């Protein structure tokens, strides 16, 4: 269905595409990880279409450690949504990387209380520092 990361990102970001097509784009991006694709998937954690939101969180969790910077980037935005926080919580809990699952416990706790955006941003920054040092 897609022949490049760019075409999958375009489909994912096109809200006039069907949920099926946009979900298939997340699968392509999962199978062909890139920084650009990871950022598009992380942005899709805030998608209004639940199927796309869920598929993006599953894709990021499967990609694992290399997708974490994109997820942390969206979590450190002042306007991070509850939907994004929920999707990110799944990314860290179901992550394919043992290191990410182990090191993200404080962030997962902060994400659970979706009213504490500052605590989430602080925990995200702390996780980034831990992973940079590892």
Protein Blocks (a to p, Z undefined) as FASTA:
>chain_A
ZZcfklmmmmmmmmkbcfklmmmmmmmmmmmgcfklmmmmmmmmmpfblklmmmmmmmmm
mnommlmmmmmmmmmpfklcfklmmmmmmmmmmpcbfklmmmmmmmmmmmmmmmlmmlmm
mmmmmmmmmmmmZZ
